[in-house]
Amino acid sequence: MTHIEQLRAITRYLSIAHHIPGRIRLKMKLEALASREFDAIGQVGQLRAMIESMPGIRDLRVNPAALSCVVEYDQSELPASLWESLIKGEECDAVHALLERIALHYQTFARDSE
């Protein structure tokens, strides 16, 4: 499973708890902890570092006890509607373009981390 496929699989365990443009709080469903998708990630620290370094992400705060995270982002890079579409698993050009950007960013991040 590629990292993009993992990201897509993970989004089905996420919901938007609160969202104002520029700041989103995501909640993870409890059953995600037992899922193969989360087992496959393995390197949580590496995943977090990769997300934090993505263009448009200003800050990422994770609260493991609450199974939530807050992402502050640049609306010009990541429009609010794009977050909604991504989390809902919608198939649209904007989501596909974002996933492509994430894939390219991950390749660069992984290469630079070696």
C-alpha positions in Angstrom: 0.0 0.0 0.0 1.5 3.4 -1.0 1.5 6.3 1.4 -1.2 8.0 -0.5 -3.4 4.9 -0.3 -2.7 4.8 3.5 -3.7 8.4 3.8 -6.9 7.7 1.9 -7.6 4.7 4.1 -6.9 6.7 7.2 -9.4 9.5 6.3 -12.3 7.1 6.8 -11.5 7.0 10.5 -11.4 10.8 10.8 -14.1 13.3 11.3 -14.1 17.1 11.5 -14.8 18.1 15.1 -14.5 21.8 14.4 -13.5 23.9 11.4 -12.9 27.5 10.8 -10.9 28.6 7.8 -7.3 28.3 8.7 -7.8 25.9 11.6 -9.3 22.4 11.7 -9.7 19.9 14.6 -9.9 16.3 13.5 -11.1 13.5 15.7 -10.1 9.9 15.2 -12.6 7.1 15.7 -11.6 4.7 18.4 -11.7 1.7 16.1 -8.8 3.2 14.1 -6.4 2.1 16.8 -7.0 -1.5 15.9 -7.0 -1.0 12.1 -4.3 -2.3 9.7 -3.9 1.2 8.2 -2.6 2.6 11.4 -0.4 -0.4 12.0 1.1 0.1 8.5 2.2 3.6 9.3 4.7 2.4 11.7 6.8 5.6 12.0 4.4 8.0 13.5 7.1 10.5 14.2 8.2 10.5 10.6 4.6 10.9 9.4 4.1 13.8 11.8 7.4 15.5 10.6 6.4 15.0 7.0 2.9 16.6 7.6 4.4 19.5 9.5 6.8 20.3 6.7 4.1 20.3 4.0 3.5 23.5 2.1 0.5 25.3 3.6 0.7 23.6 7.1 1.5 26.2 9.8 1.2 24.1 12.9 0.1 20.6 13.9 -0.8 19.7 17.5 -1.7 16.2 18.4 -3.6 15.2 21.5 -3.3 11.4 21.7 -5.4 11.1 24.9 -8.3 12.8 23.1 -7.6 11.1 19.8 -7.6 14.5 18.0 -5.3 16.9 16.3 -5.5 20.5 15.4 -4.0 21.7 12.1 -3.4 25.3 11.4 -3.1 25.9 7.7 -2.7 28.6 5.0 -6.1 29.0 3.3 -4.5 30.1 0.1 -2.6 26.8 -0.1 -5.3 24.5 1.3 -8.8 25.9 1.0 -11.3 25.0 3.7 -13.5 23.2 1.2 -10.6 20.9 0.2 -10.3 19.7 3.8 -14.0 18.8 3.8 -13.7 16.9 0.5 -10.6 15.1 1.6 -12.0 13.9 5.0 -15.3 12.9 3.3 -13.4 10.8 0.8 -14.8 12.6 -2.2 -13.4 11.9 -5.6 -12.8 15.2 -7.3 -10.0 16.9 -9.2 -9.0 19.1 -6.3 -8.6 16.1 -3.9 -6.6 14.2 -6.5 -4.4 17.2 -7.1 -3.8 17.5 -3.4 -3.0 13.8 -3.0 -0.5 14.2 -5.9 1.1 17.2 -4.1 1.3 15.2 -0.9 2.9 12.2 -2.8 5.6 14.5 -4.3 6.2 16.1 -1.0 6.5 12.7 0.7 9.1 11.5 -1.9 11.2 14.7 -1.3 10.8 14.4 2.4 11.8 10.8 2.5 14.8 11.4 0.3 16.0 14.4 2.4 15.5 12.4 5.6 17.9 9.6 4.6 
